[in-house]
Structures are given as structure tokens and as C-alpha cells.
Amino acid sequence: MIRSLKIKFIALALTALFVLLAVIVTGMNLLNYKEVVEEADTMLFLLSQNKGAFPDFREGPMDWLPPGMSPEAPFQARFFPVLVTNSGEVIHAETSRIFAIDSETASRYAQDIAQKGSARGFVENYRYMSFSEKFGTRITFLDCGRELDLYHNFILFSIGMSLLGYAVTAIAVCFFAGKFIRPVAESYEKQKRFITDAGHEIRTPLTIISANVDVLKMDMGENQCLEDIGNQAKRLAGLTNELVCLARMEEAAGSR
């Protein structure tokens, strides 16, 4: 009985812990990804509003920076805008602010996006945003490789730490499970023992009552009161036998 309860307790505890850790890890990584995308889209929107370039900060204070964006962001950003016509032909590809992409690759990226008609998304490690202008559509790409690498590293780190914590907790649960369920198991065993003992104790007076009823019937003849007493004694004896059998069946099932 204790072993069966222990297995059920461990399975329930570990399942609940796994679900909890899965929800926490998934939620943290979704929020992290959402933050990466929102920061990239904020910078891309700023670039799109200024025809694929940052405003000239030398003309005055950098009041054009969105709230929360570092003043160093324009100097650290690696991006390349591509202007395409409505038919998908590339008018101009500016790659002076990025080293890893040449004009041919930038044009190919822009043409693929123009064919899909997508407004924003990812091409490899580059987040892009399309913005309609007078002479066509300007598609601005922002290098998010560093941010995505940090995001992927955080996924691996969070999963690894969660698995480590799950393993440690599983060992602790298995070690202490017997102590946790022992009071419940003992209480259950006492309850079954009480039912069995009570059943045996009740059988004796019921047997005496039935015997006395039979004797009274022989002396007094058939009597409705005696008949009712005999029937109720038999009914109570049957219920007692059923309780005892049920307790024995549960005991046999728990010992397997």
C-alpha cells in the first residue's frame, strides 16, 4: 500500500513540476524574443521614416531617439536599405553600413521579400521592414545576429538550468516521498483494520440475536415482531460481511 501511494505521489509531483518549469521557461523565452523583435522594429521604423538612414545627429540634440533607446544605438547598428520598384526591380542597395552583405546579396533579399509581399519579418539573422515611398518600396534590413545569438544562448541556458533543477528536485522527492505519505498510509491501514475488527465483533451479537429469535419462534410461534427482528439481523449481517470482504480486497490489492 505504501509503495503504491509513493509511486503515485512521485509521479504526480514530478509531472506538476515538469509542467511548471515548461511554462516558466517558455514564458521567459517568449518574452525575450518579443523584446528582441520590438527593439529591432523600433529601430527599423526610425530608419524607414528617414529613408533608410539615421537623422544627422550633428545638427542638434538627438531628440529623435525613441524612448529607451541608447544614444549609442545609431553607431552600433548594422543595416542596409534597398529600394525596389513596385514590379520588384532593385533601384538602389546601400551596403556601406554593413560588411557581411554585398549589393548583390542585398538585392536578392529585397527581391524575394518583394515577391512575397511581406511587410516585416526575418531573413536569416536580419530583421526587415518594408515602407512605401514615392518611387517604390524601401526595404530596410537590420543585423540582429548578436541579439539572436544571445537569445539562443539564453534558451539553452534556461533549459539546462531547468533540467538540472528538475533532476535535483526529482531526487529529493523520491528520497522524501515515503516520509510524506507515511501518515496517510498509516491512517488508511488503521481505518481498514477498524472495519475488519468491527465486522468480527458485530457478527457475535448478530448471531446471538438470530439464535434467540429462532428460540422465541419455537416457544411463541410465528410473530411479526420476531420476523422483523430476524430479517434486520440478517440484513445487518450481510452488510457486515460485505464491509469485511471489501476491506480484505483492498488490502490484497495494496499488497501487490
Backbone hydrogen bonds, N-H to C=O, Kabsch-Sander energy under -0.5 kcal/mol:
donor,donor_aa,acceptor,acceptor_aa,energy
5,L,1,M,-2.3
6,K,2,I,-2.4
7,I,3,R,-2.2
8,K,4,S,-2.1
9,F,5,L,-2.5
10,I,6,K,-2.5
11,A,7,I,-2.4
12,L,8,K,-2.4
13,A,9,F,-2.6
14,L,10,I,-2.6
15,T,11,A,-2.0
16,A,12,L,-2.3
17,L,13,A,-2.2
18,F,14,L,-2.3
19,V,15,T,-2.4
20,L,16,A,-2.3
21,L,17,L,-2.6
22,A,18,F,-2.5
23,V,19,V,-2.4
24,I,20,L,-2.4
25,V,21,L,-2.9
26,T,22,A,-2.4
27,G,23,V,-2.5
28,M,24,I,-2.6
29,N,25,V,-2.2
30,L,26,T,-2.2
31,L,27,G,-2.3
32,N,28,M,-2.2
33,Y,29,N,-2.5
34,K,30,L,-2.5
35,E,31,L,-2.1
36,V,32,N,-2.0
37,V,33,Y,-2.4
38,E,34,K,-2.5
39,E,35,E,-2.3
40,A,36,V,-2.0
41,D,37,V,-2.7
42,T,38,E,-2.2
43,M,39,E,-1.9
44,L,40,A,-2.6
45,F,41,D,-2.5
46,L,42,T,-1.7
47,L,43,M,-2.3
48,S,44,L,-2.8
49,Q,45,F,-2.1
50,N,46,L,-0.7
50,N,47,L,-0.7
51,K,48,S,-1.2
52,G,47,L,-2.7
53,A,47,L,-0.9
57,F,55,P,-0.9
59,E,56,D,-1.3
60,G,57,F,-1.1
63,D,61,P,-2.1
65,L,62,M,-1.1
69,M,66,P,-1.8
73,A,70,S,-1.8
75,F,72,E,-0.7
76,Q,72,E,-1.5
77,A,73,A,-2.0
79,F,77,A,-0.5
79,F,97,R,-0.6
80,F,141,F,-2.0
82,V,139,I,-2.3
83,L,92,H,-3.1
84,V,82,V,-0.6
84,V,137,T,-2.9
85,T,89,E,-2.9
88,G,85,T,-1.6
91,I,83,L,-3.5
92,H,83,L,-1.5
94,E,81,P,-2.5
95,T,93,A,-0.7
98,I,95,T,-1.2
106,A,102,D,-2.4
107,S,103,S,-2.4
108,R,104,E,-2.1
109,Y,105,T,-2.5
110,A,106,A,-2.3
111,Q,107,S,-2.5
112,D,108,R,-2.1
113,I,109,Y,-2.0
114,A,110,A,-2.6
115,Q,111,Q,-2.1
116,K,112,D,-1.6
117,G,113,I,-1.9
118,S,113,I,-1.2
121,G,128,Y,-1.5
123,V,126,Y,-2.8
126,Y,123,V,-2.4
127,R,125,N,-0.5
127,R,142,L,-2.4
128,Y,121,G,-2.5
129,M,140,T,-1.7
130,S,119,A,-3.1
131,F,138,R,-1.8
133,E,136,G,-3.6
136,G,133,E,-0.6
137,T,84,V,-3.1
138,R,131,F,-3.0
139,I,82,V,-3.3
139,I,137,T,-0.6
140,T,129,M,-2.4
140,T,138,R,-0.6
141,F,80,F,-1.9
142,L,127,R,-3.0
143,D,78,R,-3.3
144,C,125,N,-2.6
144,C,142,L,-0.6
148,L,144,C,-2.9
149,D,145,G,-2.3
150,L,146,R,-2.2
151,Y,147,E,-2.2
152,H,148,L,-2.8
153,N,149,D,-2.6
154,F,150,L,-2.2
155,I,151,Y,-1.9
156,L,152,H,-2.2
157,F,153,N,-2.6
158,S,154,F,-2.9
159,I,155,I,-2.4
160,G,156,L,-2.6
161,M,157,F,-2.8
162,S,158,S,-2.0
163,L,159,I,-2.6
164,L,160,G,-2.3
165,G,161,M,-2.7
166,Y,162,S,-2.6
167,A,163,L,-2.5
168,V,164,L,-2.4
169,T,165,G,-2.5
170,A,166,Y,-2.6
171,I,167,A,-2.1
172,A,168,V,-2.2
173,V,169,T,-2.9
174,C,170,A,-2.5
175,F,171,I,-1.9
176,F,172,A,-2.4
177,A,173,V,-1.4
180,F,176,F,-1.9
181,I,177,A,-2.1
182,R,178,G,-1.2
185,A,181,I,-2.7
186,E,182,R,-2.8
187,S,183,P,-2.2
188,Y,184,V,-2.3
189,E,185,A,-2.5
190,K,186,E,-2.4
191,Q,187,S,-2.0
192,K,188,Y,-2.3
193,R,189,E,-2.4
194,F,190,K,-2.4
195,I,191,Q,-2.1
196,T,192,K,-2.3
197,D,193,R,-2.8
198,A,194,F,-3.0
199,G,195,I,-2.2
200,H,196,T,-1.9
201,E,197,D,-2.3
202,I,198,A,-2.4
203,R,199,G,-1.5
204,T,200,H,-0.9
206,L,202,I,-1.8
207,T,203,R,-2.4
208,I,204,T,-2.1
209,I,205,P,-2.6
210,S,206,L,-2.4
211,A,207,T,-2.2
212,N,208,I,-2.7
213,V,209,I,-2.2
214,D,210,S,-1.9
215,V,211,A,-2.1
216,L,212,N,-2.6
217,K,213,V,-2.1
218,M,214,D,-1.7
219,D,215,V,-1.8
220,M,216,L,-3.4
221,G,217,K,-1.9
227,E,223,N,-2.4
228,D,224,Q,-2.5
229,I,225,C,-2.4
230,G,226,L,-2.6
231,N,227,E,-2.3
232,Q,228,D,-2.5
233,A,229,I,-2.2
234,K,230,G,-2.2
235,R,231,N,-2.4
236,L,232,Q,-2.6
237,A,233,A,-2.1
238,G,234,K,-2.2
239,L,235,R,-2.1
240,T,236,L,-2.1
241,N,237,A,-2.2
242,E,238,G,-2.1
243,L,239,L,-2.2
244,V,240,T,-2.3
245,C,241,N,-2.4
246,L,242,E,-2.4
247,A,243,L,-2.3
248,R,244,V,-2.2
249,M,245,C,-2.4
250,E,246,L,-2.3
251,E,247,A,-1.9
252,A,248,R,-2.3
253,A,249,M,-2.4
254,G,250,E,-2.3
255,S,251,E,-1.3
256,R,253,A,-0.9
